[in-house]
């Protein structure tokens, strides 16, 4: 569910939606969501001073609170 949420947001932001890949590594209490985009789209996902990335992390945090799990978003280069 959280993986799909991040994938949807990322694909909406970038120029190359086909190059977006999201993987979820689930632990017992924490799940790590790794987001990979094309190099030229990295700036769009991170945003000015990391604002977009912070907003995505906030949405992820709110969604993961609902399912009582901790989630971390990692943006890979």
C-alpha positions as CSV (number, residue, x, y, z in Angstrom):
1,X,0.0,0.0,0.0
2,X,2.7,2.5,1.0
3,X,4.9,1.4,-1.9
4,X,2.0,2.2,-4.3
5,X,1.5,5.6,-2.7
6,X,5.1,6.7,-3.2
7,X,5.2,5.2,-6.7
8,X,2.1,7.2,-7.6
9,X,3.4,10.5,-6.2
10,X,6.9,10.0,-7.9
11,X,5.4,9.2,-11.3
12,X,3.2,12.3,-11.1
13,X,6.3,14.5,-10.5
14,X,8.9,13.2,-13.0
15,X,9.3,13.5,-16.8
16,X,10.1,9.8,-17.2
17,X,7.5,7.9,-15.2
18,X,8.7,4.6,-16.8
19,X,12.1,5.0,-15.0
20,X,10.6,5.2,-11.5
21,X,11.1,2.1,-9.4
22,X,10.0,1.6,-5.9
23,X,11.1,-1.3,-3.6
24,X,9.9,-2.0,-0.1
25,X,12.1,-3.8,2.4
26,X,9.9,-4.9,5.3
27,X,11.2,-5.4,8.8
28,X,9.1,-6.3,11.9
29,X,8.3,-2.7,12.9
30,X,9.9,-0.6,10.2
31,X,9.6,-0.8,6.4
32,X,12.1,1.0,4.2
33,X,10.8,2.3,0.9
34,X,13.5,2.9,-1.7
35,X,12.7,5.2,-4.6
36,X,14.8,5.3,-7.7
37,X,14.3,7.8,-10.5
38,X,16.2,8.8,-13.7
39,X,19.2,11.1,-12.9
40,X,17.6,14.1,-14.7
41,X,14.4,13.7,-12.5
42,X,16.2,13.5,-9.2
43,X,15.9,17.2,-8.6
44,X,12.1,17.1,-9.3
45,X,11.7,14.4,-6.6
46,X,13.9,16.1,-4.0
47,X,12.7,19.7,-4.7
48,X,14.1,23.0,-3.6
49,X,16.0,22.5,-0.3
50,X,14.4,19.1,-0.1
51,X,10.9,20.4,0.2
52,X,9.2,17.8,-2.1
53,X,11.1,14.9,-0.5
54,X,10.1,16.2,3.0
55,X,6.5,16.4,1.9
56,X,6.6,12.8,0.5
57,X,8.1,11.7,3.9
58,X,5.3,13.5,5.8
59,X,2.6,11.8,3.7
60,X,4.3,8.5,4.1
61,X,4.5,9.0,7.9
62,X,0.8,9.8,8.1
63,X,-0.1,6.8,6.0
64,X,2.1,4.5,8.0
65,X,0.7,5.8,11.3
66,X,-2.7,4.6,10.1
67,X,-1.5,1.0,9.7
68,X,0.6,1.3,12.9
69,X,4.0,0.8,11.2
70,X,7.0,3.0,10.9
71,X,8.2,3.8,7.3
72,X,11.3,5.4,6.0
73,X,11.7,6.8,2.5
74,X,15.2,6.5,0.9
75,X,15.7,8.3,-2.4
76,X,18.5,6.5,-4.2
77,X,20.7,8.0,-6.9
